[in-house]
Amino acid sequence: MGSRRMLILMARRIGLVSLLLSLAVLFTMVPAQAEVITFQLQVVPTFGLGVTGTFAIDSSIIPPDGGQVVSPSFTDMDFTWAGIHYTAIQTSFLTFDSAGNLVAWNFGTNCDPPGDGGCSFILLPPFTLPPGQPCCPCCPQWLVNTAAFEAADSYFGFGPSVTGTATVTRLTPVTPPPPVPTLSEAGQIIMALLLLLCAVWTLRRLRSGRVPPAQT
């Protein structure tokens, strides 16, 4: 009877130690954290003074293998055009390469997904106001389509009144990619899983009372 009790206590200790070791190994494997990436937007119109601002995105929207992100949201914006300070804006798409670099973009004051036309200007007949907009003056518009910038003074017109170039530069330093798991790290993962399985198996047998008696 004493041997059986000692065996049960030993099994419990093994199960507890295995569980603690597996949890310790697993909790040291910290996943990569999302970060806010800030870009500089520099607009140089064909005529007139240039404008510089910034916008930011969350790195979690970047596809792991690159690609186009439809209608993403900026986490922040600081840009002034035609006397209006913008802290948010609409987007059509952002495109990233396989390394996570921003390589193409389309955003502005009036944007739809790429399949619906992307960013564009709203053109209304004279003396017509869009819903919710005050009168006189009304509604300067602008859009950035990768390297091209276009702007219109208002909703009333038949084309952009300003054109120019737009340059987007990343300001946030590039975070080095996480190292590829080595054999030792892979071994830690396997060990943690085996210890966890051992702990669960031992505890289940103890609960069911199926721990084998000690051999005499």
Helices and strands as residue ranges (DSSP letters): H 2-27, E 36-45, E 51-58, G 59-61, E 67-70, E 76-81, E 84-86, E 90-96, E 102-108, G 114-116, E 141-145, E 148-152, E 162-170, H 183-208
